[in-house]
Amino acid sequence: MQYWHFYMSKILPWIMTLAIVSCDNSYLDTQLQIKQCASIPTPLASATCFVMADKTYVLFGRDQQGIYQNGLWQYDSALDTWTDLGETPMTPRVNATACVYDGIAYIGLGFNGKYNNSTGYLTDWWSYNPTTNTWKQLSDYPANTTARAISMVGDGELYVGYGFCWTYERDMYRYHIETDTWKLIDVQLDRKAFTFPMRSFGGVGCTCQGRHFAGTGFRAYSLNWWGELDPINAQWIKRKNVPGYKRTTAACTATKNYVYVIGGMYFGGVNTDGKVLTDIQQYDIHADNWCHVGNLPNGGRMNHIAFSIGNKVYVGLGENEDIEVCGDLYCIYEK
């Protein structure tokens, strides 16, 4: 017995240290602080957002009555206030995508129509300059798989894909900003693991330190795949799967050092019930490692938004477990 106590006194600190370093599937809620912020005046689900000059712009989505919106809201994180910037020149929609390069936002795609009508999948693509409050319509996206597409930012180029229209896709397109042109990236697949990356819908993606990550989504059931896009060599690199529940309609954002995948919905198939998720998963891009670092403070959330300003992550809006459209917003502080 004395030997056992001696052994545990020596080995247990090493085990605890290893758990903190490796961290996969562990729970480190002490790593974050969560604060409630001002709610958006008009609650929205399936909206999109982008950040520029420490201001966040939230646009589109649908309200509690299911009416599609084309309004533009600005959130000032320093003042914790919302400003209604009026309507955009774009068609009201849900599940659009937006990203920022060199002071200009690029926005488009999404859905507005009936799901049995392919014309509801929108292909328009616009630029928006918040400094001058000017919009410009650009070349249309070259496919109609545009519902809930992901977008990532490169050097003078944007990478957009994984949208939906009748079929599940894994196509990725490169948008060249200077020439306003689109080109399909002929992504090479891992033939030994032919299911990667999964054809899917409702996944997430973002750019962190110039590297492009994407995954999760839905294809008959929720998915947890995670990969890194190498657009130069036109290939996906398999990374560790997102831990915890498989998920779709999650939110995703990146700070300087980490990618966050937050909430979403778990659906295991036609014979299972869905579950709206509360977890906050943090991905270390250098260690290829995940940590469960906390839970949303007001229950599960899906079809919500997430964005980051400095080392602060903001998450909110969307729908809760009761399918109520929400307007609350929370700030997660990295320690």
C-alpha positions as CSV (number, residue, x, y, z in Angstrom):
1,M,0.0,0.0,0.0
2,Q,2.8,2.4,0.8
3,Y,4.4,1.6,-2.5
4,W,1.1,2.3,-4.3
5,H,0.8,5.7,-2.6
6,F,4.4,6.5,-3.6
7,Y,3.9,5.4,-7.2
8,M,0.7,7.5,-7.5
9,S,2.4,10.6,-6.0
10,K,5.1,10.3,-8.7
11,I,3.0,9.3,-11.7
12,L,-0.2,11.2,-11.2
13,P,1.3,14.7,-11.8
14,W,2.8,13.4,-15.0
15,I,-0.5,12.0,-16.1
16,M,-2.3,15.3,-15.4
17,T,0.3,17.2,-17.3
18,L,0.0,14.9,-20.3
19,A,-3.8,15.3,-20.2
20,I,-3.5,19.0,-20.3
21,V,-1.0,18.9,-23.2
22,S,-2.8,16.3,-25.3
23,C,-6.3,17.6,-24.3
24,D,-8.3,15.6,-26.8
25,N,-11.8,15.1,-25.4
26,S,-10.9,16.7,-22.1
27,Y,-12.8,19.6,-20.5
28,L,-11.0,22.8,-19.6
29,D,-13.8,25.2,-18.7
30,T,-11.4,27.2,-16.5
31,Q,-9.6,28.3,-19.7
32,L,-12.4,30.6,-20.7
33,Q,-14.5,33.4,-19.3
34,I,-18.0,34.1,-20.8
35,K,-19.8,37.4,-20.6
36,Q,-23.2,38.3,-22.0
37,C,-23.3,41.2,-24.4
38,A,-26.1,43.4,-25.8
39,S,-28.7,41.4,-27.8
40,I,-29.3,42.3,-31.5
41,P,-32.7,44.2,-31.7
42,T,-34.0,41.8,-34.3
43,P,-33.3,38.2,-33.4
44,L,-32.0,36.2,-36.5
45,A,-31.2,32.6,-37.4
46,S,-29.1,31.5,-40.4
47,A,-27.5,35.0,-40.7
48,T,-24.0,35.6,-41.8
49,C,-21.3,38.0,-40.4
50,F,-17.9,39.5,-41.0
51,V,-15.5,41.7,-39.0
52,M,-13.6,44.8,-40.1
53,A,-11.8,47.4,-38.0
54,D,-13.1,46.0,-34.7
55,K,-16.7,46.3,-36.0
56,T,-18.9,43.4,-36.7
57,Y,-21.5,43.4,-39.5
58,V,-24.4,40.9,-39.3
59,L,-26.7,40.5,-42.3
60,F,-29.5,38.4,-43.8
61,G,-31.1,35.5,-41.9
62,R,-34.7,34.9,-40.9
63,D,-36.8,36.1,-38.1
64,Q,-39.1,34.1,-35.8
65,Q,-41.9,34.2,-38.4
66,G,-39.6,32.7,-41.0
67,I,-39.3,35.9,-43.0
68,Y,-36.0,36.3,-44.9
69,Q,-34.1,39.5,-44.2
70,N,-31.7,41.6,-46.2
71,G,-30.8,44.1,-43.4
72,L,-27.4,45.0,-42.2
73,W,-26.5,45.5,-38.6
74,Q,-23.2,46.8,-37.1
75,Y,-22.0,45.7,-33.7
76,D,-19.5,47.9,-31.8
77,S,-17.7,45.6,-29.4
78,A,-16.0,48.5,-27.6
79,L,-19.4,50.2,-26.8
80,D,-21.4,46.9,-26.8
81,T,-24.0,48.5,-29.0
82,W,-25.9,47.6,-32.2
83,T,-26.6,50.1,-35.1
84,D,-29.2,49.4,-37.9
85,L,-27.5,50.2,-41.2
86,G,-30.6,49.6,-43.3
87,E,-31.1,47.2,-46.1
88,T,-28.5,45.9,-48.5
89,P,-29.1,45.9,-52.3
90,M,-29.1,42.1,-52.2
91,T,-32.0,39.7,-52.2
92,P,-33.1,38.6,-48.7
93,R,-31.7,35.2,-47.9
94,V,-30.5,32.7,-45.4
95,N,-27.2,30.7,-45.2
96,A,-25.1,33.2,-47.2
97,T,-21.3,33.4,-46.8
98,A,-19.0,36.4,-46.2
99,C,-15.3,37.0,-45.8
100,V,-12.9,40.0,-45.8
101,Y,-9.7,40.8,-47.7
102,D,-7.8,44.1,-47.6
103,G,-10.6,46.2,-46.2
104,I,-13.3,44.9,-48.5
105,A,-16.0,42.4,-47.6
106,Y,-17.1,39.7,-50.2
107,I,-20.6,38.5,-49.7
108,G,-23.1,36.3,-51.4
109,L,-24.7,32.9,-52.2
110,G,-27.3,31.4,-49.9
111,F,-31.0,30.5,-50.3
112,N,-34.3,32.2,-50.9
113,G,-37.1,30.1,-52.3
114,K,-38.7,26.7,-52.2
115,Y,-36.5,23.7,-51.6
116,N,-37.9,21.9,-54.6
117,N,-37.0,24.8,-56.9
118,S,-33.3,25.2,-57.9
119,T,-33.8,28.9,-58.6
120,G,-33.9,29.5,-54.8
121,Y,-30.2,28.7,-54.6
122,L,-28.6,32.1,-55.2
123,T,-25.3,32.6,-57.1
124,D,-24.8,36.4,-56.8
125,W,-21.5,37.7,-55.4
126,W,-20.9,41.2,-54.1
127,S,-18.2,43.4,-52.6
128,Y,-19.0,45.9,-49.8
129,N,-16.8,48.7,-48.5
130,P,-17.9,49.8,-45.0
131,T,-15.8,52.9,-45.1
132,T,-17.7,54.4,-48.1
133,N,-20.9,52.2,-47.6
134,T,-20.7,51.2,-51.3
135,W,-21.8,47.9,-52.9
136,K,-20.6,46.4,-56.2
137,Q,-22.0,43.3,-57.9
138,L,-19.3,40.9,-59.1
139,S,-19.1,37.8,-61.2
140,D,-21.6,35.2,-60.2
141,Y,-20.5,32.0,-58.4
142,P,-20.2,29.3,-61.2
143,A,-22.4,26.7,-59.5
144,N,-25.8,26.7,-57.8
145,T,-24.6,24.6,-54.8
146,T,-24.8,27.7,-52.7
147,A,-26.8,27.1,-49.5
148,R,-24.5,27.4,-46.5
149,A,-21.2,27.4,-48.4
150,I,-18.0,27.9,-46.5
151,S,-15.5,30.6,-47.4
152,M,-11.8,31.1,-46.6
153,V,-9.3,33.8,-47.3
154,G,-6.0,33.5,-49.1
155,D,-3.5,36.0,-50.5
156,G,-5.5,37.9,-53.1
157,E,-7.8,35.0,-53.4
158,L,-10.9,33.5,-51.7
159,Y,-11.8,29.8,-51.5
160,V,-15.5,29.0,-51.5
161,G,-17.3,25.7,-51.6
162,Y,-19.2,22.9,-49.9
163,G,-22.6,24.4,-50.6
164,F,-25.8,22.5,-51.2
165,C,-28.4,22.2,-54.0
166,W,-30.1,18.8,-54.2
167,T,-26.7,17.0,-53.9
168,Y,-24.0,17.0,-51.3
169,E,-20.8,18.5,-52.7
170,R,-17.1,18.8,-51.9
171,D,-16.3,21.2,-54.8
172,M,-14.1,24.2,-53.9
173,Y,-13.7,27.3,-56.1
174,R,-11.0,29.9,-56.1
175,Y,-12.1,33.5,-56.6
176,H,-9.3,35.8,-57.8
177,I,-10.1,39.2,-56.5
178,E,-8.1,41.3,-59.0
179,T,-9.6,39.7,-62.1
180,D,-13.1,39.0,-60.6
181,T,-12.9,35.4,-61.9
182,W,-13.8,32.0,-60.5
183,K,-12.0,28.7,-61.1
184,L,-12.7,25.2,-59.8
185,I,-9.9,23.7,-57.7
186,D,-9.4,20.2,-58.9
187,V,-8.9,18.8,-55.4
188,Q,-7.1,15.5,-55.3
189,L,-8.7,12.9,-53.0
190,D,-7.1,10.4,-50.7
191,R,-8.0,7.2,-52.5
192,K,-7.1,5.0,-49.5
193,A,-9.6,7.0,-47.4
194,F,-12.1,7.7,-50.2
195,T,-14.7,9.1,-47.8
196,F,-12.4,12.0,-46.9
197,P,-13.2,14.7,-47.3
198,M,-16.9,13.9,-47.0
199,R,-19.4,15.3,-49.4
200,S,-21.6,17.2,-47.1
201,F,-23.8,20.2,-46.3
202,G,-24.0,22.5,-43.2
203,G,-20.3,22.3,-42.4
204,V,-18.0,25.1,-41.2
205,G,-14.7,26.6,-42.3
206,C,-12.3,29.4,-41.6
207,T,-8.7,30.7,-42.0
208,C,-6.2,30.8,-39.2
209,Q,-2.6,32.1,-39.7
210,G,-3.0,31.7,-43.4
211,R,-4.1,28.1,-43.1
212,H,-7.6,26.9,-44.2
213,F,-9.6,24.5,-42.1
214,A,-13.1,23.0,-42.7
215,G,-15.3,20.1,-41.6
216,T,-18.4,18.7,-39.9
217,G,-21.7,19.0,-41.7
218,F,-24.4,16.5,-42.7
219,R,-24.9,13.6,-45.1
220,A,-27.8,11.4,-44.0
221,Y,-26.4,11.9,-40.5
222,S,-24.1,14.5,-38.8
223,L,-20.4,14.4,-39.4
224,N,-17.2,15.2,-37.5
225,W,-14.5,15.1,-40.2
226,W,-11.9,17.9,-40.1
227,G,-9.3,18.8,-42.7
228,E,-6.9,21.4,-44.0
229,L,-7.2,22.7,-47.5
230,D,-3.9,23.1,-49.4
231,P,-5.1,25.2,-52.4
232,I,-1.6,25.3,-54.0
233,N,-1.3,21.6,-54.3
234,A,-5.1,21.2,-54.6
235,Q,-5.5,18.7,-51.8
236,W,-7.1,18.2,-48.4
237,I,-5.0,17.1,-45.5
238,K,-6.8,15.0,-43.0
239,R,-6.7,16.4,-39.4
240,K,-8.1,15.0,-36.2
241,N,-11.9,14.8,-36.2
242,V,-13.9,17.2,-34.1
243,P,-14.4,15.4,-30.7
244,G,-17.7,15.0,-28.9
245,Y,-21.0,14.8,-30.8
246,K,-20.9,14.8,-34.6
247,R,-22.6,18.0,-35.8
248,T,-24.1,20.2,-38.5
249,T,-25.1,23.9,-38.5
250,A,-22.4,24.8,-36.0
251,A,-20.6,28.1,-35.8
252,C,-16.9,28.6,-36.4
253,T,-14.3,31.4,-36.0
254,A,-10.6,31.8,-35.5
255,T,-8.4,33.9,-33.2
256,K,-4.7,34.4,-33.6
257,N,-3.8,30.9,-32.4
258,Y,-7.0,28.8,-32.3
259,V,-10.0,27.7,-34.3
260,Y,-13.3,27.4,-32.5
261,V,-16.2,25.1,-33.4
262,I,-19.3,25.9,-31.3
263,G,-22.6,24.2,-30.9
264,G,-24.6,22.9,-33.8
265,M,-27.0,20.0,-34.1
266,Y,-26.3,16.3,-33.7
267,F,-28.5,14.1,-35.9
268,G,-27.7,10.4,-36.1
269,G,-30.1,9.4,-38.8
270,V,-33.8,8.9,-39.6
271,N,-34.4,6.6,-36.6
272,T,-32.8,9.0,-34.1
273,D,-33.7,12.2,-32.3
274,G,-31.7,15.4,-32.9
275,K,-29.8,17.1,-30.1
276,V,-28.8,20.8,-30.1
277,L,-25.3,21.1,-28.8
278,T,-23.8,23.5,-26.2
279,D,-20.1,22.7,-26.4
280,I,-17.2,25.0,-27.3
281,Q,-14.4,23.1,-29.0
282,Q,-11.0,24.7,-29.4
283,Y,-8.6,23.5,-32.1
284,D,-4.8,24.1,-31.8
285,I,-3.7,24.4,-35.5
286,H,0.0,23.6,-34.7
287,A,-0.6,20.6,-32.5
288,D,-3.6,19.3,-34.5
289,N,-5.4,19.0,-31.2
290,W,-8.8,19.7,-29.8
291,C,-9.9,20.8,-26.3
292,H,-13.5,21.0,-25.0
293,V,-13.1,24.4,-23.3
294,G,-16.6,25.1,-22.1
295,N,-20.3,25.3,-22.8
296,L,-22.6,28.0,-24.0
297,P,-24.3,29.6,-21.0
298,N,-27.9,29.6,-22.2
299,G,-28.3,26.1,-23.7
300,G,-27.6,24.7,-27.1
301,R,-27.5,26.7,-30.3
302,M,-27.7,26.0,-34.0
303,N,-27.8,28.2,-37.1
304,H,-26.0,30.8,-35.1
305,I,-23.0,33.0,-35.8
306,A,-19.5,33.3,-34.3
307,F,-16.8,35.9,-34.9
308,S,-13.6,37.0,-33.2
309,I,-11.9,40.3,-32.4
310,G,-8.4,39.9,-31.0
311,N,-8.4,37.1,-28.5
312,K,-12.2,37.4,-27.9
313,V,-14.7,35.1,-29.5
314,Y,-18.3,36.2,-29.8
315,V,-21.2,33.7,-30.4
316,G,-24.9,34.1,-30.5
317,L,-28.2,34.5,-32.4
318,G,-29.4,31.4,-34.1
319,E,-32.0,28.9,-32.7
320,N,-32.2,27.1,-29.4
321,E,-33.5,23.7,-28.4
322,D,-37.1,24.9,-28.7
323,I,-36.5,26.2,-32.3
324,E,-36.9,29.8,-31.0
325,V,-35.0,32.4,-33.0
326,C,-32.5,34.1,-30.6
327,G,-30.9,37.5,-30.4
328,D,-28.5,37.1,-27.4
329,L,-24.8,37.4,-27.9
330,Y,-21.9,36.2,-25.7
331,C,-18.2,37.1,-25.5
332,I,-15.7,34.3,-24.7
333,Y,-12.4,35.5,-23.3
334,E,-9.3,33.4,-24.0
335,K,-6.9,33.2,-21.0
